[in-house]
Amino acid sequence: MALLTGAAIGAVAGLLYAPDTGENTREKLGKEAKRAQDDFNKKYQETSSNLTVKAKQARKDFEQRLEETLSSASYKAEEIISAMESKLEDLRKQNAKLQKEGRSTDDLAASTGTTGTTTGTTGTTGTGTTTGSRGTTTGNQANKGVI
């Protein structure tokens, strides 16, 4: 751009100081102005075209990187979900094992006639005797949920 400006200024200065008639000078100035305008338009088109190409390439690169990032995030999310499902399955197995062990202890207590503990049940309020399927509880033990 600076080159074009310098060339235009130099051409105008050269024409103004050259010994020629006014009509010829105006004609030369018009031709030089037209040439400078054509050069400017050509440079403008080239720059505009280059910017368009670069913008399209930048958009394409951005979309590709975005797709890669989303794909990577999706893959990592699948890994996390898989790990969580595996851990959940392990916990379910451990829970089943503990429940089975708990039942066998309760079954053993019932067969020997001793009192087992059951969570989630409540006894009667006050003192007295409460009879459950696993034995007899007396006094305030019924208030504590031990049957």
N, C-alpha and C positions, 0 to 999 in steps of 0.2 A: 504494500500500500504506500509506504514511504517512497519507494522507487518511482511509482507512478506520479506521485505528487511532485517529486523533484524533477522528473522529466517534463511535466506540464509547465512548471514554473520556469525551467530553463528554456523551453521552446517559446513561451510567451516573451521572456526577456530578450531572446535572440531576435524574434520578429520585430519587437518594438524598437530595437537599436539598429536594425538592418536598414540600409538606405533603399527604400522601395516606396512605391506610391501607396496611398491610403487604401485604394481599392484592392490592390494585391495583398497588402498586409491583412486587411479584413478577411479576404479569402483564405489566406494561409492560417490565420487564427481560427477560422471556422473549421478548416480541415483538421488542424491540430486538436481542437476541442472535440470534434467528432471521433477522431482516433483515440483520444484519451477516454472519451465516454465508452467507446467500444471495448477498449482494454479493461476499463473498470467493470463493465458488464460481464466480460469474459471471466475476470478474476472473481467477481461476485458469484457467478454460476458455478465455477470450480469449487469455491469455498463452500457454497451452499450444498453442492453435491457431496463433497467430502464430509461435511457435518452430518448430512442425512445418512450416509453410509456408516459413519462412526456411531451415530445414535442407534441405528438398526443393529449393529454388531454389539453394542453395549447392552441393548435390550435382550438380544439373543443370549449373551453371556450371563446376564442377570437371571433370565428365566431358567437357564441350564443349572446355574448354581442353586437357585431356589428349589428346583426339582430334586437335585442331589441332596440338599439339606432336608427337605421334607421326606425323602426316601430314607435317609439315614435316621431321622427322628422316628419315622414309622417303624423301622427295623428295631431300633432301641426300645421303643414302646412294646413291641411284640416280645422282645427278650425279657423285659420287666414283667409283663403279664404272664409269660411262661414260667418265670421263676416264682412269681407269686402263686400261681396255680399249683406248682410243684410243692411249695411250702404248705399251702392249704391242704393238699392231699396228705402230706406227711403229718400235719396236725390232726386231720381226721382219723388217720390210722392210729396215732398215739392216743387220741380221745377214745376210740373204740376199744383199744387195748386196756386203757385205764378203767373204762366202764365195765369191761368183761372181768377184770380183776376185782373191781368193787362188788359186782354181783356174786362172784364166787365166795368172797369174804362174807357177804350177807347170807348166802345160802349155807355156808359153814356154820355161822352163828345160829341160824334157825334150826339146823339139824342137831346142834348140841344143846339147845334150849336157852342160850344166853341172849341177852338183849343187844340188838344192833342199833345203829343210828341211821335215821332217815332224814334227809334235809327236805325242807319245804312242807313238813307237816307240823301242826301245832296240837298241843294237848289241851286239856280243860283248864279253866282258870280256878285257882284255889288249891286247897289241899285235898287229899283223898287218894283213891286208887283208880288208875286208868289201865284198862286191859287192851293190849294190842295184839297183833298177830305174832309178834316176836317175843312175847313175854309180858310181864307185869311191871309197871312202874308205879311207885308210890311217892307221896309227898309232892314237893315243888318241882321234881324232875319233869313232870308233865308240862309245866309252864315253859320249860326250856326246849321243848320239841324233841325230847328223847323218849322214844316209845319202844 
